Amino acid sequence: MSAAVRILGLDPGLRHFGYAVVDCSAGWQEILAVGELSYTMTDSGELGSILHEIQQLLEKWAPDEAAIEAVYFSLNRRTAFTVAKACGVAIAAAEQNGVVCYEYTPTEIKQSLTGYGKSDKDQVRRVLVHRFGIQESISSHEADAIATAICHANSRWRYAVDRANDK
């Protein structure tokens, strides 16, 4: 079996930032921690708070890699811009700590978990409950953070197998 890799999954939002810590290797994944950071993006001071809390997660869990749900196009530009700032702060925090952060679109995440890129949130949650036995009471940001980490785990191992087959 390959050495385990620890992934920090992140799901930025307007008022909440979901996170999940997942250990994985080829064909095996274990959820170690799940949570949600809460904030109000009323001023740039909140960006410093997000930075500090993400740095604390990085120090506590020492992930090898991070994955974040990319900001998708939104009809509300102010909302999209606010979420993009939080996303950028998280990516910068990871990279400051020597952790490469990968971005995945919501479609890529859903495709990886359910096999269908247009799955709804309930379908993703059902997969997580069935596959990992997580509580159905977790927030949507926590579920999305787990899904993002699992998407990255699936993608990284698939990439490694493809590279091995090309040799």
Buried (B, 14 or more C-beta within 10 A) or exposed (E): EEEBBBBBBBBBBBBBBBBBBBBBBBEEBEBEEBBBBEBEBEEEEBBEBBBEBBBEBBEEBEBBBBBBBBBEEBEEEEBBEBBBBBBBBBBBBBEEBEBEBBBBBBBBBBBBBBEEBEBEEEBBBBBBBEEBEBEEEBBBBBBBBBBBBBBBBBBBBEEEEEEEEEE
